[in-house]
Amino acid sequence: MMIKQAVFLFLALGLTACSGIENTKLPENSGVSESLLENMPKEWEDSYAGNPEVQAFIRRLVKEHGYNKQRLELAFSHIKVRPKVIEKSDNQPEVITPYYQYKTRFVTEDRIRLGRQFAKKNADWLLKAKEEFGVEPNVIVAVIGVETYYGRITGSKDVFTSLTTLAFDYPRRKDFFQSELEAYLLLARKEGWDIGETKGSYSGAMGMVQFMPSNYQKLAVDYDQNGHIDLWKSDADAIGSVANYLRYHGWQEGQPWFVMAYVADPDKVADEINFGREPRLDMTTWSSLNVLPTQTFSLDKTGLIALRTGAEETSYWLAYNNFFTIMDYNPSRRYAMSVLELAERIGNYEGN
């Protein structure tokens, strides 16, 4: 009888431990950040660890990558859905804000001034990147300026919770974010980060260059060669990583970005306006459609871009390959145009 009572007590205590999560300090050397205690769920089943799909994800990482199961379960048991992440993902300014309003956030006198300061401060690294990767210094600076205000705004939410929310509660891009979550967890293990300590954007982008984890793995560069890639505090690593990213996606040194265009009949070329993410037609074909460059131009193929430049005004550009390469960084024409307009305004200050 005593044995049966002891077994019953043991099982009862076990069930209590599984159904509730104590808000105490995490075990030492658990590999999980204490910050995950701040908004943790009260019950296991309310956490992501209680989600069968997450359990399947954990099993796969254990099997394919030899990841520590206890570390993963501990981390997922301390987080729950972050609704704000889903809300922001459905209301991105790159999608819903007209260009004439969108660009006022980025092409500003302050960002131009600080961009020139950043370029002067990092002239040697920018020149090195231009020589090695063929990317113009003002373009590198402008990308960092638009992304994070030259490292001033890199995001304050833990990447792990944001990515988990998007991986399991955002069906539209579920596969993409599960892949990025996997990349983050592998990166955390490699870099020695505690899971949950890494801060970034609501979508899981990291550092002053806002790389997603897979790009951090593949394209981030230890440009100052100190044995560690730091995209938060190392200007050199940020510069080298942006240059490497753009070259990888096809940046062509010295190629024009875009030229202003006159479109005689927008309805006639409606199928070509803002279509695709690569140059479409040569200048002879555009001319036959009464789409004419109004600035000095190159004969390379271009795509036709239309953006609202006023409440009742639309402007047109013929965009070359490099414009679409910027769209590989962020697939928004508003974004690409803002980066390149900021680059134009910053100018070539890196050596002055």
PAZA-326007 format. One line per 8 residues: their letters; for each residue x, y, z of C-alpha. Coordinates in nm, 2 decimals, decimal comma. Layout:
# PAZA-326007
A> X/Y/Z; ...
# end
This chain:
# PAZA-326007
MMIKQAVF> 0,00/0,00/0,00; 0,28/0,24/0,09; 0,45/0,17/-0,24; 0,13/0,24/-0,44; 0,09/0,57/-0,25; 0,45/0,67/-0,32; 0,41/0,59/-0,69; 0,09/0,80/-0,71
LFLALGLT> 0,26/1,09/-0,54; 0,55/1,07/-0,78; 0,32/1,07/-1,08; 0,12/1,36/-0,94; 0,43/1,57/-0,89; 0,54/1,48/-1,24; 0,21/1,59/-1,40; 0,23/1,92/-1,20
ACSGIENT> 0,58/1,99/-1,33; 0,46/1,93/-1,69; 0,15/2,14/-1,66; 0,31/2,44/-1,49; 0,63/2,64/-1,56; 0,80/2,79/-1,26; 0,92/3,15/-1,30; 1,26/3,09/-1,15
KLPENSGV> 1,61/3,15/-1,27; 1,72/2,92/-1,55; 1,98/2,65/-1,49; 2,34/2,76/-1,52; 2,49/2,70/-1,86; 2,15/2,61/-2,00; 2,22/2,80/-2,32; 1,89/2,99/-2,28
SESLLENM> 1,86/3,36/-2,20; 1,72/3,48/-1,87; 1,52/3,74/-2,07; 1,28/3,47/-2,17; 1,15/3,46/-1,82; 1,00/3,81/-1,86; 0,69/3,72/-2,06; 0,68/3,34/-2,01
PKEWEDSY> 0,35/3,15/-2,02; 0,22/3,01/-1,69; 0,15/2,66/-1,83; 0,35/2,43/-2,05; 0,06/2,37/-2,29; 0,03/2,74/-2,35; 0,40/2,76/-2,45; 0,54/2,68/-2,78
AGNPEVQA> 0,69/2,36/-2,63; 0,34/2,23/-2,59; 0,27/2,27/-2,97; 0,29/1,93/-3,15; 0,43/2,10/-3,46; 0,71/2,26/-3,25; 0,78/1,92/-3,10; 0,82/1,78/-3,45
FIRRLVKE> 1,06/2,07/-3,53; 1,26/1,99/-3,22; 1,29/1,62/-3,31; 1,41/1,71/-3,66; 1,68/1,95/-3,53; 1,80/1,68/-3,28; 1,81/1,41/-3,56; 1,96/1,62/-3,84
HGYNKQRL> 2,19/1,85/-3,65; 2,25/1,68/-3,32; 2,10/1,97/-3,13; 2,05/1,93/-2,76; 1,68/1,84/-2,70; 1,67/1,97/-2,34; 1,81/2,31/-2,45; 1,54/2,35/-2,72
ELAFSHIK> 1,25/2,23/-2,50; 1,36/2,47/-2,22; 1,38/2,76/-2,47; 1,04/2,69/-2,64; 0,87/2,63/-2,30; 0,95/2,99/-2,20; 0,78/3,16/-2,49; 0,44/3,20/-2,64
VRPKVIEK> 0,30/3,38/-2,95; 0,39/3,74/-2,99; 0,08/3,89/-3,17; 0,25/4,22/-3,25; 0,48/4,04/-3,48; 0,19/3,91/-3,69; 0,03/4,25/-3,70; 0,34/4,42/-3,82
SDNQPEVI> 0,40/4,15/-4,08; 0,06/4,22/-4,23; 0,11/4,60/-4,23; 0,45/4,66/-4,37; 0,52/5,02/-4,48; 0,70/4,90/-4,79; 0,36/4,76/-4,91; 0,10/5,00/-4,79
TPYYQYKT> 0,27/5,35/-4,78; 0,30/5,55/-5,11; 0,66/5,64/-5,20; 0,63/6,01/-5,15; 0,54/5,94/-4,78; 0,76/5,63/-4,74; 1,09/5,81/-4,85; 1,04/6,09/-4,59
RFVTEDRI> 1,15/5,84/-4,33; 1,48/5,77/-4,50; 1,59/6,04/-4,74; 1,63/6,31/-4,48; 1,89/6,57/-4,41; 1,99/6,40/-4,09; 2,04/6,06/-4,25; 2,24/6,23/-4,53
RLGRQFAK> 2,46/6,42/-4,28; 2,52/6,11/-4,06; 2,58/5,90/-4,37; 2,86/6,13/-4,48; 3,01/6,11/-4,13; 2,99/5,73/-4,14; 3,16/5,73/-4,48; 3,44/5,96/-4,36
KNADWLLK> 3,49/5,75/-4,04; 3,51/5,43/-4,24; 3,68/5,55/-4,56; 3,94/5,28/-4,55; 3,69/4,99/-4,50; 3,47/5,13/-4,78; 3,76/5,17/-5,02; 3,86/4,81/-4,94
AKEEFGVE> 3,51/4,69/-5,00; 3,49/4,87/-5,33; 3,81/4,71/-5,45; 3,72/4,36/-5,33; 3,35/4,35/-5,41; 3,29/4,62/-5,67; 3,02/4,80/-5,47; 3,02/5,18/-5,45
PNVIVAVI> 3,08/5,32/-5,10; 2,78/5,54/-5,09; 2,55/5,25/-5,18; 2,69/5,05/-4,89; 2,65/5,34/-4,65; 2,29/5,41/-4,78; 2,18/5,05/-4,72; 2,31/5,07/-4,36
GVETYYGR> 2,15/5,41/-4,32; 1,80/5,29/-4,44; 1,82/4,97/-4,25; 1,92/5,09/-3,90; 2,02/5,46/-3,91; 2,38/5,36/-3,92; 2,34/5,11/-3,63; 2,13/5,34/-3,41
ITGSKDVF> 1,81/5,13/-3,44; 1,88/4,76/-3,47; 1,56/4,62/-3,30; 1,48/4,55/-2,94; 1,28/4,22/-2,96; 1,44/3,88/-2,91; 1,48/3,72/-3,25; 1,39/3,37/-3,12
TSLTTLAF> 1,04/3,46/-3,01; 0,97/3,67/-3,32; 1,09/3,39/-3,56; 0,90/3,12/-3,36; 0,58/3,33/-3,39; 0,62/3,37/-3,76; 0,73/3,00/-3,81; 0,42/2,85/-3,64
DYPRRKDF> 0,15/3,12/-3,63; 0,19/3,30/-3,97; 0,08/3,05/-4,23; 0,14/3,27/-4,53; 0,52/3,24/-4,49; 0,55/2,95/-4,25; 0,81/2,75/-4,45; 1,04/3,05/-4,49
FQSELEAY> 1,03/3,14/-4,12; 1,08/2,78/-4,00; 1,39/2,77/-4,22; 1,51/3,10/-4,06; 1,43/2,98/-3,71; 1,64/2,67/-3,78; 1,92/2,89/-3,91; 1,90/3,11/-3,60
LLLARKEG> 1,93/2,82/-3,36; 2,23/2,68/-3,55; 2,39/3,02/-3,55; 2,33/3,06/-3,18; 2,50/2,73/-3,11; 2,79/2,82/-3,34; 2,84/3,17/-3,20; 2,78/3,08/-2,84
WDIGETKG> 2,47/3,29/-2,80; 2,21/3,21/-2,54; 1,88/3,14/-2,71; 1,67/3,45/-2,68; 1,94/3,70/-2,60; 1,98/3,81/-2,96; 1,78/4,13/-3,03; 1,65/4,23/-3,37
SYSGAMGM> 1,35/4,34/-3,58; 1,00/4,21/-3,55; 1,08/3,98/-3,84; 1,40/3,84/-3,70; 1,65/4,06/-3,89; 1,97/4,12/-3,70; 2,25/4,38/-3,66; 2,31/4,71/-3,82
VQFMPSNY> 2,27/4,55/-4,16; 1,95/4,36/-4,06; 2,05/4,02/-4,20; 1,81/3,73/-4,16; 1,98/3,43/-3,99; 2,04/3,24/-4,31; 2,21/3,54/-4,47; 2,41/3,59/-4,15
QKLAVDYD> 2,53/3,23/-4,19; 2,61/3,25/-4,56; 2,71/3,61/-4,64; 2,82/3,79/-4,32; 3,20/3,87/-4,32; 3,46/3,90/-4,05; 3,60/4,20/-4,23; 3,82/4,33/-3,95
QNGHIDLW> 3,96/3,98/-3,91; 3,93/3,97/-3,53; 3,81/3,61/-3,54; 3,44/3,70/-3,47; 3,16/3,84/-3,69; 2,98/4,12/-3,51; 2,71/4,29/-3,71; 2,59/4,50/-3,42
KSDADAIG> 2,91/4,68/-3,32; 3,17/4,64/-3,60; 3,14/4,90/-3,88; 3,39/4,70/-4,07; 3,20/4,37/-4,05; 2,88/4,56/-4,15; 3,04/4,72/-4,45; 3,21/4,40/-4,57
SVANYLRY> 2,88/4,20/-4,52; 2,67/4,45/-4,72; 2,92/4,45/-5,00; 2,94/4,07/-5,01; 2,56/4,04/-5,01; 2,52/4,28/-5,30; 2,80/4,12/-5,51; 2,65/3,78/-5,44
HGWQEGQP> 2,32/3,89/-5,58; 2,47/4,04/-5,89; 2,57/4,40/-5,83; 2,76/4,54/-6,13; 3,03/4,80/-6,05; 2,98/5,12/-6,24; 2,64/5,03/-6,39; 2,37/5,30/-6,38
WFVMAYVA> 2,09/5,25/-6,13; 1,80/5,41/-6,31; 1,70/5,69/-6,54; 1,39/5,90/-6,54; 1,15/5,81/-6,81; 0,86/5,96/-7,01; 0,57/5,72/-7,06; 0,33/5,84/-7,34
DPDKVADE> 0,05/5,60/-7,26; 0,07/5,41/-6,93; -0,23/5,19/-7,02; -0,03/5,06/-7,32; 0,25/4,93/-7,10; 0,04/4,85/-6,79; 0,16/4,49/-6,80; 0,53/4,60/-6,79
INFGREPR> 0,49/4,85/-6,50; 0,64/4,72/-6,18; 0,65/4,37/-6,32; 0,91/4,12/-6,20; 1,24/4,17/-6,04; 1,48/4,19/-6,33; 1,55/4,40/-6,64; 1,29/4,33/-6,91
LDMTTWSS> 1,34/4,51/-7,24; 1,61/4,69/-7,43; 1,59/5,06/-7,51; 1,48/5,00/-7,87; 1,18/4,81/-7,76; 1,09/5,07/-7,49; 1,11/5,34/-7,76; 0,87/5,14/-7,98
LNVLPTQT> 0,63/5,15/-7,68; 0,68/5,53/-7,64; 0,87/5,49/-7,32; 1,16/5,72/-7,35; 1,45/5,79/-7,11; 1,48/6,16/-7,03; 1,84/6,14/-6,90; 2,16/6,01/-7,04
FSLDKTGL> 2,12/5,63/-7,06; 2,30/5,30/-7,12; 2,18/5,05/-7,38; 2,15/4,77/-7,12; 1,81/4,61/-7,06; 1,58/4,78/-6,80; 1,25/4,74/-6,62; 0,98/5,00/-6,59
IALRTGAE> 0,92/5,14/-6,24; 0,63/5,36/-6,14; 0,60/5,52/-5,80; 0,37/5,78/-5,65; 0,57/6,10/-5,60; 0,28/6,30/-5,49; -0,08/6,27/-5,39; -0,19/6,30/-5,75
ETSYWLAY> 0,14/6,24/-5,93; 0,31/5,92/-6,06; 0,67/5,92/-6,18; 0,85/5,66/-6,40; 1,20/5,52/-6,42; 1,38/5,27/-6,64; 1,57/5,06/-6,38; 1,89/4,87/-6,45
NNFFTIMD> 2,01/4,55/-6,29; 2,16/4,72/-5,99; 1,82/4,86/-5,89; 1,68/4,50/-5,88; 1,99/4,39/-5,69; 1,89/4,63/-5,41; 1,54/4,46/-5,42; 1,72/4,14/-5,33
YNPSRRYA> 1,79/4,30/-5,00; 1,43/4,40/-4,96; 1,17/4,31/-5,23; 1,02/4,66/-5,24; 1,06/4,92/-5,51; 0,99/5,19/-5,25; 1,28/5,05/-5,05; 1,52/5,02/-5,34
MSVLELAE> 1,45/5,37/-5,46; 1,49/5,52/-5,11; 1,83/5,34/-5,07; 1,95/5,47/-5,41; 1,82/5,82/-5,36; 1,99/5,84/-5,02; 2,31/5,71/-5,19; 2,29/5,99/-5,45
RIGNYEGN> 2,25/6,25/-5,17; 2,53/6,11/-4,96; 2,76/6,12/-5,27; 3,12/6,02/-5,27; 3,23/6,14/-4,93; 3,43/5,84/-4,82; 3,77/5,98/-4,91; 3,72/6,34/-4,82
# end
